[in-house]
């Protein structure tokens, strides 16, 4: 059981990392750390909003799975 949880957690971590990397606009290294001030107050629409919401869901799922794994690992 614990092995399955670890495998699912690793897969979820990779998918979450890919979802975060897909959100970067590709405007150089400074865009990754907030250097692009022109897109801070922009409204997300379409696929960008869907990806943003999926990223939030993946992050919540990863946190919940991490807590469950730590409870069963004892």
VOKOLVEX-918911 format. One record per atom (N, C-alpha, C, O): residue in three letters; x, y, z. Coordinates in Angstrom, 2 decimals, m for minus. Atoms other than C-alpha are relative to their C-alpha. Layout:
<rs>
r, px, py, pz
ala, X, Y, Z
...
</rs>
This chain:
<rs>
r, px, py, pz
unk, 0.83, m1.20, 0.00
unk, 0.00, 0.00, 0.00
unk, 0.87, 1.25, 0.00
unk, 0.61, 2.18, m0.76
unk, m0.85, m1.19, m0.10
unk, 2.73, 2.47, 0.93
unk, 0.80, 0.19, m1.28
unk, 1.09, 1.32, m1.68
unk, m0.74, m0.09, 1.26
unk, 4.64, 1.65, m2.26
unk, m0.85, 0.65, m1.08
unk, m0.35, 1.46, m1.86
unk, 0.91, m0.60, 0.98
unk, 1.61, 2.55, m4.37
unk, m0.14, 1.50, 0.26
unk, m0.16, 2.29, m0.68
unk, 0.11, m1.42, m0.33
unk, 1.26, 5.85, m2.52
unk, 1.26, 0.77, m0.42
unk, 1.16, 1.89, m0.92
unk, m1.24, m0.66, 0.42
unk, 4.92, 6.67, m3.17
unk, 0.08, 0.15, m1.51
unk, 0.54, 1.18, m2.01
unk, m0.03, m0.07, 1.47
unk, 4.59, 5.88, m6.88
unk, m0.97, 1.06, m0.50
unk, m0.63, 1.84, m1.39
unk, 0.98, m1.02, 0.41
unk, 1.43, 7.99, m7.23
unk, 0.50, 1.39, 0.35
unk, 0.30, 2.33, m0.43
unk, m0.53, m1.30, m0.40
unk, 3.10, 10.83, m5.34
unk, 1.12, 0.44, m0.95
unk, 1.20, 1.62, m1.29
unk, m1.07, m0.36, 0.94
unk, 6.13, 10.72, m7.66
unk, m0.57, 0.41, m1.35
unk, m0.10, 1.38, m1.95
unk, 0.63, m0.36, 1.27
unk, 3.92, 10.76, m10.76
unk, m0.68, 1.36, 0.10
unk, m0.59, 2.18, m0.81
unk, 0.67, m1.28, m0.22
unk, 1.89, 13.63, m9.33
unk, 1.00, 1.15, 0.08
unk, 0.71, 2.25, m0.38
unk, m1.04, m1.03, m0.07
unk, 5.09, 15.56, m8.60
unk, 0.51, 0.38, m1.38
unk, 0.73, 1.55, m1.67
unk, m0.46, m0.28, 1.37
unk, 6.24, 15.23, m12.21
unk, m1.05, 0.77, m0.78
unk, m0.73, 1.73, m1.48
unk, 1.08, m0.70, 0.71
unk, 2.84, 16.29, m13.58
unk, m0.15, 1.43, 0.51
unk, m0.37, 2.35, m0.28
unk, 0.08, m1.35, m0.57
unk, 2.72, 19.26, m11.20
unk, 1.15, 0.87, m0.48
unk, 0.94, 2.04, m0.79
unk, m1.15, m0.75, 0.49
unk, 6.21, 20.33, m12.25
unk, m0.20, 0.41, m1.46
unk, 0.10, 1.54, m1.83
unk, 0.26, m0.33, 1.39
unk, 5.23, 20.15, m15.92
unk, m1.07, 1.08, m0.14
unk, m0.96, 1.96, m0.99
unk, 1.05, m1.02, 0.05
unk, 2.07, 22.18, m15.28
unk, 0.54, 1.37, 0.39
unk, 0.13, 2.38, m0.19
unk, m0.60, m1.28, m0.40
unk, 4.10, 24.88, m13.53
unk, 0.90, 0.53, m1.10
unk, 0.89, 1.72, m1.39
unk, m0.90, m0.44, 1.06
unk, 6.68, 24.98, m16.30
unk, m0.75, 0.45, m1.25
unk, m0.26, 1.32, m1.98
unk, 0.80, m0.42, 1.16
unk, 3.97, 25.31, m18.96
unk, m0.56, 1.41, 0.17
unk, m0.92, 2.06, m0.81
unk, 0.56, m1.32, m0.26
unk, 2.77, 28.51, m17.30
unk, 1.01, 1.13, m0.24
unk, 0.61, 2.28, m0.39
unk, m1.02, m1.02, 0.22
unk, 6.06, 30.35, m17.80
unk, m0.13, 0.49, m1.44
unk, m0.27, m0.32, m2.35
unk, 0.27, m0.60, 1.30
unk, 5.70, 32.72, m20.73
unk, 1.12, m0.14, m1.00
unk, 0.91, 0.11, m2.19
unk, m1.12, 0.13, 0.92
unk, 9.12, 32.07, m22.24
unk, 0.64, 1.34, m0.33
unk, 1.18, 1.51, m1.42
unk, m0.57, m1.33, 0.23
unk, 10.28, 35.67, m21.88
unk, 1.32, 0.16, 0.72
unk, 1.64, 1.24, 1.23
unk, m1.32, m0.08, m0.62
unk, 13.68, 34.85, m20.50
unk, m0.02, m0.45, 1.44
unk, m1.05, m0.84, 1.99
unk, m0.18, 0.48, m1.37
unk, 15.01, 33.99, m17.10
unk, m0.70, 0.90, 1.01
unk, m1.20, 0.42, 2.03
unk, 0.61, m0.93, m0.95
unk, 13.66, 37.13, m15.40
unk, m1.51, m0.16, 0.05
unk, m2.13, 0.18, 1.06
unk, 1.44, 0.21, 0.00
unk, 10.09, 36.25, m16.43
unk, m0.43, m1.09, 0.98
unk, m1.57, m1.08, 1.44
unk, 0.32, 1.07, m0.94
unk, 10.23, 33.17, m14.20
unk, m0.08, 0.51, 1.43
unk, m0.77, m0.08, 2.26
unk, m0.05, m0.52, m1.37
unk, 10.88, 35.28, m11.12
unk, m0.69, 1.34, 0.14
unk, m0.38, 2.09, 1.07
unk, 0.77, m1.22, m0.14
unk, 8.52, 38.17, m11.72
unk, 0.65, 1.22, m0.62
unk, 0.23, 2.34, m0.33
unk, m0.66, m1.14, 0.62
unk, 10.82, 40.37, m13.79
unk, m0.84, 0.69, m1.04
unk, m0.59, 1.84, m1.38
unk, 0.88, m0.58, 1.01
unk, 8.09, 40.94, m16.36
unk, m1.19, 0.63, 0.71
unk, m2.14, m0.06, 1.06
unk, 1.05, m0.67, m0.75
unk, 5.89, 43.54, m14.68
unk, m1.24, 0.26, m0.85
unk, m2.27, 0.65, m0.30
unk, 1.13, m0.27, 0.85
unk, 3.59, 43.88, m17.68
unk, m1.10, m1.05, 0.10
unk, m2.23, m0.77, m0.28
unk, 1.01, 1.07, m0.05
unk, 1.77, 40.58, m17.06
unk, m0.50, m0.28, 1.41
unk, m1.16, m1.30, 1.63
unk, 0.42, 0.26, m1.37
unk, 1.14, 40.89, m13.34
unk, m1.51, 0.16, 0.16
unk, m2.15, m0.66, 0.80
unk, 1.41, m0.30, m0.19
unk, m2.35, 42.40, m13.56
unk, m0.84, m0.39, m1.21
unk, m1.85, 0.26, m1.51
unk, 0.70, 0.45, 1.18
unk, m3.49, 40.52, m16.64
unk, m1.02, m1.07, 0.37
unk, m0.78, m1.88, 1.26
unk, 1.04, 1.00, m0.25
unk, m6.69, 38.45, m16.70
unk, 0.30, m1.27, m0.81
unk, 0.65, m1.20, m1.99
unk, m0.22, 1.27, 0.69
unk, m6.30, 34.76, m17.53
unk, m1.29, m0.40, m0.71
unk, m2.38, m0.27, m0.15
unk, 1.16, 0.43, 0.76
unk, m8.61, 33.44, m20.24
unk, 0.33, m1.28, m0.74
unk, 1.48, m1.55, m1.08
unk, m0.14, 1.19, 0.84
unk, m9.17, 30.18, m22.08
unk, 0.88, m1.08, 0.59
unk, 0.72, m1.49, 1.74
unk, m0.88, 1.11, m0.38
unk, m6.46, 27.54, m21.93
unk, 0.89, 0.40, 1.17
unk, 1.19, m0.42, 2.04
unk, m0.85, m0.46, m1.09
unk, m4.30, 29.66, m19.64
unk, m0.72, m0.08, 1.35
unk, m0.11, m0.45, 2.35
unk, 0.77, 0.09, m1.24
unk, m7.07, 29.83, m17.03
unk, m0.21, m1.46, 0.40
unk, m0.13, m1.81, 1.58
unk, 0.17, 1.43, m0.28
unk, m7.72, 26.09, m17.35
unk, 1.27, m0.60, 0.57
unk, 1.21, m1.37, 1.53
unk, m1.27, 0.50, m0.50
unk, m4.03, 25.32, m16.86
unk, 0.28, 0.50, 1.42
unk, 0.79, m0.24, 2.26
unk, m0.19, m0.57, m1.34
unk, m3.90, 27.66, m13.85
unk, m0.85, m0.74, 1.03
unk, m0.37, m1.06, 2.11
unk, 0.88, 0.71, m0.93
unk, m6.89, 25.95, m12.23
unk, 0.45, m1.45, 0.20
unk, 0.37, m1.97, 1.31
unk, m0.52, 1.35, m0.12
unk, m5.45, 22.49, m12.98
unk, 1.24, m0.03, 0.91
unk, 1.43, m0.97, 1.68
unk, m1.20, m0.05, m0.84
unk, m2.18, 23.54, m11.34
unk, m0.37, 0.12, 1.47
unk, 0.25, m0.52, 2.32
unk, 0.47, m0.12, m1.38
unk, m4.02, 24.59, m8.19
unk, m0.53, m1.34, 0.50
unk, m0.23, m1.75, 1.61
unk, 0.55, 1.31, m0.38
unk, m5.89, 21.28, m8.14
unk, 1.09, m1.04, 0.22
unk, 1.02, m1.83, 1.16
unk, m1.12, 0.93, m0.16
unk, m2.68, 19.31, m8.64
unk, 0.78, 0.28, 1.28
unk, 1.21, m0.65, 1.96
unk, m0.74, m0.35, m1.22
unk, m0.98, 21.21, m5.83
unk, m0.76, m0.45, 1.25
unk, m0.16, m0.96, 2.19
unk, 0.82, 0.44, m1.14
unk, m3.87, 20.51, m3.44
unk, 0.03, m1.52, 0.11
unk, 0.13, m2.07, 1.21
unk, m0.05, 1.46, m0.02
unk, m3.88, 16.84, m4.45
unk, 1.36, m0.50, 0.49
unk, 1.43, m1.48, 1.23
unk, m1.34, 0.40, m0.45
unk, m0.11, 16.61, m3.93
unk, 0.15, 0.19, 1.51
unk, 0.72, m0.66, 2.19
unk, m0.08, m0.25, m1.45
unk, m0.39, 18.16, m0.47
unk, m0.80, m1.06, 0.77
unk, m0.31, m1.59, 1.77
unk, 0.83, 1.00, m0.68
unk, m3.22, 15.80, 0.52
unk, 0.66, m1.38, m0.04
unk, 0.68, m2.10, 0.96
unk, m0.68, 1.30, 0.12
unk, m1.35, 12.77, m0.80
unk, 1.24, m0.06, 0.87
unk, 1.56, m1.11, 1.42
unk, m1.18, m0.04, m0.88
unk, 1.78, 13.85, 1.07
unk, m0.39, m0.23, 1.45
unk, 0.29, m0.95, 2.18
unk, 0.46, 0.21, m1.37
unk, m0.17, 14.04, 4.32
unk, m0.44, m1.44, 0.23
unk, m0.12, m2.04, 1.26
unk, 0.46, 1.39, m0.13
unk, m1.80, 10.65, 3.72
unk, 1.20, m0.95, 0.03
unk, 1.22, m1.90, 0.81
unk, m1.18, 0.87, 0.03
unk, 1.57, 9.09, 2.86
unk, 0.77, 0.09, 1.32
unk, 1.27, m0.92, 1.81
unk, m0.73, m0.12, m1.26
unk, 3.16, 10.49, 6.01
unk, m0.74, m0.67, 1.16
unk, m0.11, m1.15, 2.10
unk, 0.77, 0.69, m1.05
unk, 0.34, 9.10, 8.15
unk, 0.19, m1.52, m0.10
unk, 0.37, m2.19, 0.92
unk, m0.16, 1.45, 0.17
unk, 0.64, 5.59, 6.66
unk, 1.45, m0.47, 0.13
unk, 1.69, m1.66, 0.34
unk, m1.41, 0.40, m0.08
unk, 4.46, 5.63, 6.75
unk, 0.46, m0.24, 1.42
unk, 1.55, m0.77, 1.63
unk, m0.42, 0.16, m1.40
unk, 4.56, 5.61, 10.54
unk, 0.00, m1.41, 0.44
unk, 0.33, m1.69, 1.60
</rs>
